[in-house]
Amino acid sequence: MPDHVILLSVPGLRKQDIAAMPTLARLAEQGDPMNLVPSFPCVTCPVQANMITGKLPREHGVVANGFYWRDKQEVEMWTAWNDCIQRPQIWDILHQHDPSITSAVWFALHSKGCGADTICTPAPIHNPDGSESLWCYTKPTEMYGALGDTLGHFPLQHFWGPLANIKSTAWICDSAVWAARESRPNFFYIYLPHLDYAAQKFGPDSEAAHRALAELDGVLAKLHTGMEDAYGAETPLWLVASEYTILPVNHVVYPNRVLREAGLLEVSNQADGEYLDLKNSRAWTLVDHQFAHVFVADPTAIEKVAALFRGREGIAEVLVGPEREKYDLDHPRAGEVVLVSTPNSWQAYYWWLSDDRAPGFARTVDIHRKPGYDPVEMHFDMATKSIPLDATLVAGSHGAPPRDESQRGVMIASQKGVPVGQAMADTDVCELVLRQFGI
């Protein structure tokens, strides 16, 4: 039984990608790679919550990459603290079993304020003038100062947006090695986002996506060497979990425009364009890759909303009320209606009917004010020096329920017999980790 477990959470990793990644291939040869099946919705925050709790959204409450807080009529994308996860997590269970078992969590979503002993995650400071200062939330608080002195600031501009590249993942790995040398946590959970970028921007089988495999593998080689050195004779067990795979897309649906044209969604006119009016809208949509939550304030309009999307190109399923139980999304935080995309399509948040009425933030990298995920932020329009408003630029997406092999990820372990079987669900990851510590 190992004293140390390192879990790498890698979005976009497919089983066939291992052949192009020598470092990962060597780890895979030491164990028994198997399919890892993500639970719907197959997007970052819910899948990570599934893995660290062993539960599904109906229990842990993470129903998307963002939340609509009905009581405040506010949308919160990407910033929620750990208390949004309504079930104990791996580090909590380890501490309960044995307080001496230590954990570290690196760049996982919703990790701010979690029960791990050591934490590092992006937390830029928003200045009064609208600018941002680079910073990370860390536990202990003073740790980011030491990391900055050693490695420089976390390169936030390379973590998301048109400049997203391997530099952010490299910093994550370098800082994780630094932390391992300082405290040698028994369980180390590390999120490595690099494969997300090119696969969505250019397609999962594009030349850029293939280059990304080599780039990530090079960083993994350095991470492996650094961690092995940090832990010394106490060789850690390595687990590599693919959060989801990315599929090529050639179609996009605009649910908020559909609702607006039906007279259900309202906007307010501001100096820089039309803003979504949550207070007066009878229905609006929080979109998230290949699914969406439609929040319907007027109960009498629910069936009308559902009818608008049934049979629409790009929409595979329309789930109303109890029908959300099919995917364990029957949680109070979920929308009254859930839209599921076909594998070749995704959903964009746009509500304006003419680009000259788009709100100012639509042309910027602004992951917090947009009520939904916007992968177009990875593109840049040189003519306008801004983010374009062309959702058809997106070439890869994820989130729809896995129907076939192409939508299943992979679990890699550095030892034989861990795990056992032909396939596992993302909710099985929690039990797999705990088992290594005799729980």
Number of C-alpha atoms within 10 A of each C-alpha: 8 12 14 21 21 21 20 21 26 25 23 28 25 23 19 11 15 20 13 14 19 16 19 22 16 13 20 23 14 14 19 19 27 21 21 26 26 29 25 23 30 27 25 21 21 26 30 23 27 27 27 23 26 22 23 24 25 19 18 20 22 26 28 31 24 22 24 20 11 13 6 8 10 13 18 17 19 17 17 17 13 15 13 13 23 16 17 16 22 23 25 20 17 22 16 11 14 12 11 10 18 20 25 24 27 24 23 21 21 21 24 23 14 19 20 23 18 21 28 26 22 21 16 15 13 12 9 7 6 7 9 13 12 14 19 23 19 23 20 11 12 10 17 23 15 11 21 14 10 12 14 12 16 24 19 20 15 16 20 20 22 20 16 22 23 21 19 20 25 22 19 24 23 20 21 25 22 19 22 21 17 10 15 20 23 20 27 25 24 21 22 23 23 27 26 24 27 24 26 25 22 17 22 26 15 17 12 16 22 18 14 20 20 16 19 22 19 17 20 21 14 16 19 17 11 19 22 17 15 19 18 12 8 13 15 19 19 21 25 21 24 25 31 33 30 27 22 21 22 16 19 21 23 18 23 25 20 18 23 19 12 12 12 21 22 21 17 11 12 11 9 12 17 19 20 20 15 19 13 13 19 22 26 28 29 27 29 26 27 28 30 28 25 24 24 21 19 11 12 10 14 19 12 13 24 18 12 14 20 14 11 13 13 22 22 18 18 22 21 19 15 12 14 20 13 10 15 18 26 21 18 11 19 23 27 23 24 23 27 26 26 18 25 19 27 32 29 28 24 24 26 19 12 7 14 11 16 18 21 14 16 22 18 16 22 13 20 15 12 21 23 27 22 22 24 25 25 20 20 19 13 9 7 9 10 16 20 20 17 12 20 14 19 25 26 28 29 28 28 28 21 20 9 8 12 14 23 26 29 26 30 28 24 21 17 13 12 21 22 12 11 10 17 19 17 28 22 19 24 19 15 18 23 17 12 16 18 10 12
